Amino acid sequence: MILGVHSATFVKNWHEDITPYIIKCKKAGYKSVEVSLLGQTPSSAKEIAKLAKDLNISLACTTGLAKGEDISSSNKLIQKNGVEALKRAIDLTSIMQSKLLTGVVHTAWGISDSMGKDKEAKFTNSAQSIKQISSSLIEKDIKLGIEPLNRYESDFINTVDEGLKLCELINHPNVGLLLDAYHMNIEEKNMIKSIEKAKDKLFHFQVAENDRGVPGTGTLNWSEIINTLKKINYSGYVSLEMFIQANVDTSKDLFTWRNIEDDPYDAILRSFNFLSEYVDA
């Protein structure tokens, strides 16, 4: 397993230059940095790729579809917009020389107008849309990780079981799951059994404490979680994704109304020191 960290720990808006944050992540000891594609361009992607190569770190990419790009919608134009958005995301991931694109790639980020109804139609629409980008995933040699979100951030895929159902409908080797311990702690009856159930469909694993802060400062059993990842022979990224800053532009998107941790760099450094006890950094 490779210990990584999401650069969004630092960002105050989705369009700012993240290269200084990538340098900070490397300085803290991480071998991988996760990059949100929100606000990125081909030009910025090239710059980020060059920096990552110079720093000898690997990149993982994440994104989220907007309401007008919801591939789970029954509106064909909105579906088409979503498919095109995913194709652009795949292109940016490739420019960054990353092999992994994850996040809210199966629906729009947020609660839909249907408020949890018509889920079967959502499964069908989402699966059919993702099948349309499967050739691009093969061509660029990129894996796509679908992220189950907690009930307050999505009314579609909330659990591992639902994520696996969508993967089964898509039935493609390059499509699997991103699991996030923060979301799982809210939605799963038994996080450990759910990780075991995901097995070889687990493409990416994100970590944060139960309050989305520094691991090891709350209630989650990290020894059990990491040992379970080892048990299923997971060898991918264990990526720290904390959203801890209040009163910045990104706070409203992530429901962060108070500072969970006071200083982002100190938070990723303390997290690294804790997580490296379990994961070879």
Secondary structure, 3 states (H helix, E strand, C coil): CEEEEEHHHCCCCCCCCCHHHHHHHHHHCCCEEEEECCCCCHHHHHHHHHHHHHHCCEEEEEEEECHHHCCCCCCHHHHHHHHHHHHHHHHHHHHCCCCEEEEEEEEECECCCCCCCCHHHHHHHHHHHHHHCHHHHHHHCCEEEECCCCCCCECCCCCHHHHHHHHHHHCCCCEEEEEEHHHHHHHCCCHHHHHHHHHHHEEEEEECCCCCCCCCCCCCCHHHHHHHHHHCCCCCEEEECCCCCCCCCCHHHHCCCCCCCCCHHHHHHHHHHHHCCCCCC
